[in-house]
Amino acid sequence: MKIINSLIATIMVSSSLIALEPMAKESGFSGFAVLGTGYIEYKSNEVAGNKLVDLKNERITGYGTPSKQSQSIPVITGTVKYTLEDKKTEFFLGNSLEDYLRMDSSLSLGVRHKFDDIGILGIRILASVSPTKVYEDPLSVGIKRNTTERTSAGLGIKWENIMDSNFEVDIRARNIEFENDLNGLSLVGTTINIAEYKDLERDGTMTSAELLYTVSLNEHHTLVPSIKFTSNDRDGAARDYTQSEVKLSYFYFSQKWIVSTLIYAGESSYDKRNPVFDKKQDTDFLGAGVNVTYKQPFGWKHWGINAGFFASRGDSDIDFYDTRLTLATIAVAYHF
């Protein structure tokens, strides 16, 4: 699911947009800032939000499908870039709305350089700036579930315009840590034993690789199909999984409007059965979104108005781990 230009930095399909982003045409500082509001409806038995999003689901009575949580949320994101005089090297610092929507506000600090006949190579440090709130023991029933923080940090490597082609590859590796992971502890001695409790540990690593291809149909219409593979290697074997995803993004550009749409689907395959439910947590997921940007409203040269809608769902073989997300946003963006 990063940016064709600064005005559409709020687009929810941002992971595809990076395939379209050229190097800056001028040296010096550039970037964008986005401020807006949104409305979110979310279903999850594990995620409780972050510092800006508080999805209260502290008490559950059983292991069925999660209940719906909803609230208004702020939309805040931005990036600052500095391009050297050669216009081939660019340093950047910022975060993306894609991670924000996943309750994982990650900061990227990195550099990208354009090599003749090779393409644009970039490397970046990835770190959480607003840790995700999750439940210490999401499997606790009938009592208030305490929250803890999940943080992540790692590296990303990106190769754009591979050998001057329209291909791009994006590789990320992160270490995932929970401040206090007690997943399943309340069930030890009744439903599961200590060894099975260890199978539910959530600390570990996540590695992903995404291959994208940009198809420019003409000056107004662009398609970006992609395929992504993710490997989660957690301390608990029942939390290990591999994931595959296919995605198709479409973009329309005109003098005043930018319209984007996205549809994606995939599946996660878990290595070992979950000892609490005696089955694997295999999950099918899909999502779709549409986003519209109106450029230079009221003649304001560096501004844009953006509105979007996004929905996704994950259907697990274990109902307890089903997820739902519906999000509507409206924001203003300033680029420089």
Phi, psi and omega per residue, in radians:
M1 nan nan nan
K2 nan -0.488 3.105
I3 -2.833 2.170 3.038
I4 -1.459 -0.630 2.913
N5 -2.729 3.036 -2.970
S6 -1.120 -0.458 -3.072
L7 -1.154 -0.467 -3.079
I8 -1.905 0.532 3.133
A9 -1.118 -0.354 -3.106
T10 -1.499 -0.008 -3.075
I11 -1.118 2.340 -3.058
M12 -1.317 -0.105 3.105
V13 -1.826 0.628 -2.920
S14 -1.080 -0.482 -3.103
S15 -1.127 -0.423 3.094
S16 -1.456 -0.475 -3.030
L17 -1.204 -0.437 -3.108
I18 -1.086 -0.430 3.118
A19 -1.145 -0.327 -3.097
L20 -1.767 -0.083 -2.991
E21 -1.449 2.019 3.088
P22 -1.431 2.951 2.986
M23 -1.185 2.670 3.131
A24 -1.060 2.498 -3.127
K25 -1.463 -0.265 3.138
E26 -2.193 2.569 3.084
S27 -1.352 2.877 3.127
G28 1.785 -2.878 -3.078
F29 -1.433 2.535 3.009
S30 -2.697 2.974 3.118
G31 2.724 -2.826 -3.097
F32 -2.689 2.812 2.999
A33 -2.421 2.457 -3.084
V34 -2.243 2.357 3.103
L35 -2.456 2.258 -3.137
G36 -2.947 -2.812 -3.135
T37 -2.469 2.828 -3.138
G38 -2.684 2.989 3.075
Y39 -2.237 2.233 -3.054
I40 -2.147 2.377 2.923
E41 -2.064 2.244 -2.961
Y42 -2.463 2.433 3.042
K43 -2.183 2.101 3.076
S44 -2.837 2.390 3.072
N45 -1.577 -0.037 -3.091
E46 -2.037 -0.701 -3.062
V47 -1.533 2.344 3.137
A48 -1.964 -0.009 3.095
G49 2.056 -2.592 3.010
N50 -2.634 -2.826 -3.056
K51 -1.166 -0.381 -3.130
L52 -1.825 -0.307 -3.107
V53 -2.160 2.128 -3.089
D54 -2.101 1.737 -3.111
L55 -1.772 1.630 -3.022
K56 -1.370 2.066 3.019
N57 -2.529 0.953 -2.925
E58 -1.243 -0.444 -3.048
R59 -2.245 2.216 3.071
I60 -2.117 2.687 -3.103
T61 -1.905 -0.135 -3.138
G62 -2.964 -3.056 -3.043
Y63 -1.821 0.620 3.106
G64 -1.497 -2.957 3.106
T65 -1.034 2.420 -3.098
P66 -1.098 2.659 3.105
S67 -1.407 2.797 -3.084
K68 -1.468 2.337 3.038
Q69 -2.048 2.548 3.140
S70 -2.585 2.638 3.078
Q71 -3.017 2.880 2.992
S72 -1.434 2.560 -3.109
I73 -2.380 2.659 2.990
P74 -1.399 2.648 3.029
V75 -2.059 1.923 -3.075
I76 -2.379 2.149 3.080
T77 -2.796 2.984 3.130
G78 3.010 2.922 3.133
T79 -2.595 2.465 3.022
V80 -2.051 2.313 3.139
K81 -2.192 2.628 3.036
Y82 -2.309 2.130 -3.105
T83 -1.848 2.278 -3.133
L84 -1.266 2.962 -3.077
E85 -1.030 -0.540 -3.120
D86 -1.263 -0.159 3.135
K87 1.032 0.382 3.106
K88 -2.065 -0.176 -3.116
T89 -2.162 2.309 -3.053
E90 -2.391 2.239 3.031
F91 -1.776 2.541 -3.096
F92 -2.550 2.667 3.097
L93 -2.552 2.211 3.129
G94 2.970 -2.996 3.096
N95 -2.375 2.950 -3.080
S96 -2.100 2.637 3.107
L97 -1.201 -0.469 3.129
E98 -0.991 -0.840 3.122
D99 -1.200 -0.628 3.135
Y100 -1.048 -0.756 -3.129
L101 -1.120 -0.457 3.104
R102 -1.551 0.275 -3.124
M103 1.068 0.508 -3.109
D104 -2.375 1.412 -3.107
S105 -1.276 1.737 -3.055
S106 -1.802 2.423 3.110
L107 -1.720 2.335 3.099
S108 -1.969 2.210 3.057
L109 -2.193 2.092 -3.063
G110 -2.905 -2.965 -3.123
V111 -2.510 2.556 3.042
R112 -2.329 2.528 -3.098
H113 -2.390 2.417 3.129
K114 -1.638 2.084 3.091
F115 -1.800 2.327 3.135
D116 -1.058 2.314 3.074
D117 1.155 0.063 3.141
I118 -2.021 -0.734 -3.110
G119 2.146 -2.872 -3.113
I120 -1.849 2.098 3.108
L121 -1.875 2.387 -3.137
G122 -2.475 2.654 3.070
I123 -2.397 2.506 -3.104
R124 -2.581 2.641 3.020
I125 -1.607 2.348 -3.138
L126 -1.998 2.263 -3.139
A127 -2.612 2.591 3.097
S128 -1.324 2.281 3.035
V129 -1.833 -0.343 3.052
S130 -2.383 1.628 -3.036
P131 -0.975 2.546 3.081
T132 -1.298 2.352 3.022
K133 -1.535 2.218 3.066
V134 -2.291 2.956 3.124
Y135 -1.487 2.370 3.119
E136 -0.968 -0.887 3.082
D137 -2.264 1.537 -3.111
P138 -1.106 -0.237 -3.094
L139 -1.581 0.047 3.074
S140 -1.233 2.245 -3.086
V141 -2.019 2.360 3.014
G142 1.427 0.038 3.091
I143 -2.305 2.870 3.097
K144 -1.186 2.243 3.135
R145 -1.609 2.145 3.112
N146 -1.351 2.668 3.127
T147 -1.787 2.752 3.029
T148 -2.449 3.074 -3.091
E149 -1.866 2.409 3.004
R150 -1.908 2.180 3.122
T151 -2.100 2.802 3.109
S152 -2.519 2.620 3.096
A153 -2.696 2.539 -3.136
G154 3.129 -2.726 -3.100
L155 -2.266 2.652 3.036
G156 -2.287 2.446 3.086
I157 -2.198 2.302 -3.098
K158 -2.315 2.391 3.077
W159 -2.175 1.885 -3.114
E160 -1.761 2.680 3.131
N161 0.860 0.916 -3.047
I162 -0.956 2.093 -3.124
M163 0.876 0.727 3.138
D164 1.088 0.456 3.074
S165 -1.758 -3.079 3.095
N166 -1.617 0.168 3.121
F167 -1.484 2.660 3.068
E168 -2.561 2.517 3.056
V169 -2.241 2.398 -3.100
D170 -2.231 2.021 -3.107
I171 -2.034 2.304 3.137
R172 -2.324 2.479 3.054
A173 -2.360 2.227 -3.097
R174 -2.340 2.619 2.975
N175 -1.733 2.226 -3.100
I176 -1.859 2.194 -3.133
E177 -2.275 2.458 3.066
F178 -1.926 2.292 -3.099
E179 -1.054 -0.714 -3.135
N180 -2.582 1.629 -3.078
D181 -1.673 1.907 3.124
L182 -2.084 0.517 -3.031
N183 -0.999 1.939 3.105
G184 1.574 -0.026 -3.075
L185 -1.053 -0.611 -3.103
S186 -1.139 -0.258 -3.072
L187 -1.782 -0.076 -3.132
V188 -1.144 2.279 -3.131
G189 1.634 -0.234 3.087
T190 -2.063 -1.114 -3.109
T191 -1.646 -0.636 -3.092
I192 -2.307 2.868 3.066
N193 -1.824 -3.113 -3.071
I194 -1.089 -0.749 -3.131
A195 -1.070 -0.703 3.133
E196 -1.243 -0.591 3.054
Y197 -1.054 -0.714 3.106
K198 -1.087 -0.517 3.123
D199 -1.193 -0.208 -3.104
L200 -1.753 0.048 -3.116
E201 -1.110 2.439 -2.972
R202 -1.855 -0.199 3.064
D203 -1.104 2.650 3.095
G204 2.789 -2.691 -3.109
T205 -2.220 2.717 3.079
M206 -2.357 2.203 3.139
T207 -2.197 2.331 -3.127
S208 -2.368 2.649 3.060
A209 -2.416 2.214 -3.124
E210 -2.165 2.309 3.088
L211 -1.956 2.177 -3.110
L212 -2.131 2.686 3.075
Y213 -2.438 2.226 -3.117
T214 -1.696 2.190 3.131
V215 -2.011 1.883 3.112
S216 -1.589 1.817 -3.120
L217 -1.239 -0.722 3.013
N218 -2.892 -2.940 -3.049
E219 -1.174 -0.271 -3.095
H220 -1.850 -0.407 -2.974
H221 -2.188 2.295 -3.133
T222 -2.420 2.422 3.042
L223 -2.021 2.486 3.073
V224 -2.335 1.619 2.992
P225 -1.414 2.655 3.112
S226 -2.676 2.815 3.053
I227 -2.383 2.436 -3.026
K228 -2.370 2.424 3.079
F229 -2.161 2.375 -3.117
T230 -2.286 2.419 3.064
S231 -2.123 2.148 3.069
N232 -1.878 2.056 -3.140
D233 -2.000 1.641 -3.090
R234 -1.742 2.855 3.132
D235 -1.105 -0.536 3.100
G236 -1.656 2.198 -3.057
A237 -1.087 -0.511 3.140
A238 -1.314 -0.145 3.102
R239 -1.819 -0.037 3.088
D240 -1.328 2.396 3.056
Y241 -2.756 2.791 2.958
T242 -2.008 2.569 -3.055
Q243 -2.364 2.423 3.053
S244 -2.175 2.541 -3.056
E245 -2.584 2.395 3.003
V246 -2.042 2.547 -3.027
K247 -2.546 2.519 3.060
L248 -2.328 2.134 3.103
S249 -1.983 2.509 3.100
Y250 -2.248 2.398 -3.111
F251 -2.285 2.385 3.036
Y252 -2.078 2.280 -3.111
F253 -2.178 2.321 3.004
S254 -2.444 -3.065 -3.075
Q255 -1.101 -0.585 -3.071
K256 -2.020 -0.275 -3.005
W257 -2.229 2.550 2.916
I258 -2.259 2.146 3.131
V259 -2.131 2.306 3.112
S260 -2.299 2.576 3.040
T261 -2.343 2.722 -3.108
L262 -2.554 2.456 2.965
I263 -2.445 2.404 3.130
Y264 -2.553 2.765 3.106
A265 -2.662 2.681 3.141
G266 -2.978 -3.063 3.112
E267 -2.599 2.622 3.069
S268 -2.017 2.354 -3.136
S269 -2.092 2.076 -3.068
Y270 -1.582 2.609 -3.041
D271 -1.350 -0.587 -2.995
K272 -2.469 2.648 3.140
R273 -1.115 2.603 3.024
N274 -1.376 2.115 -3.034
P275 -1.152 -0.398 -3.138
V276 -1.284 -0.669 -3.056
F277 -1.868 -0.092 3.113
D278 1.014 0.626 3.043
K279 -2.743 2.863 3.120
K280 -1.365 2.717 -3.091
Q281 -1.612 0.538 -3.112
D282 -0.950 2.427 -2.992
T283 -2.392 2.371 2.941
D284 -1.800 2.413 -3.125
F285 -2.438 2.692 3.089
L286 -2.685 2.796 3.137
G287 -2.811 2.837 3.119
A288 -2.691 2.659 3.138
G289 -2.701 2.746 3.035
V290 -2.394 2.502 -3.084
N291 -2.525 2.414 -3.103
V292 -2.240 2.275 3.072
T293 -2.106 2.227 3.051
Y294 -1.799 2.044 -3.031
K295 -1.523 2.510 3.042
Q296 0.895 0.977 3.087
P297 -1.109 2.498 3.128
F298 0.989 0.386 -3.133
G299 1.361 0.211 3.139
W300 -1.350 1.887 -2.933
K301 -1.057 -0.705 -3.009
H302 -1.768 0.240 -3.035
W303 -2.017 2.811 3.033
G304 -2.633 2.689 3.041
I305 -1.970 2.298 -3.017
N306 -2.267 2.405 3.063
A307 -2.397 2.522 -3.104
G308 -2.658 2.823 3.073
F309 -2.452 2.372 -3.103
F310 -2.497 2.463 3.096
A311 -2.477 2.472 3.096
S312 -2.581 2.805 3.102
R313 -2.627 2.564 3.039
G314 -2.206 2.132 -3.118
D315 -1.898 1.884 -3.109
S316 -1.612 2.695 3.004
D317 -1.148 -0.275 3.026
I318 -1.944 1.957 -3.031
D319 -0.959 -0.553 -3.103
F320 -1.001 -0.514 -3.073
Y321 -1.741 0.214 3.016
D322 -1.099 2.607 3.077
T323 -2.371 2.641 3.064
R324 -2.464 2.495 3.068
L325 -2.511 2.227 2.995
T326 -2.273 2.281 -3.058
L327 -2.481 2.313 3.021
A328 -2.169 2.366 -3.098
T329 -2.377 2.701 2.951
I330 -2.495 2.380 -3.020
A331 -2.696 2.867 2.962
V332 -1.993 2.525 -3.135
A333 -2.197 2.455 3.066
Y334 -2.141 2.248 3.101
H335 -2.085 2.668 -3.100
F336 -2.462 nan nan
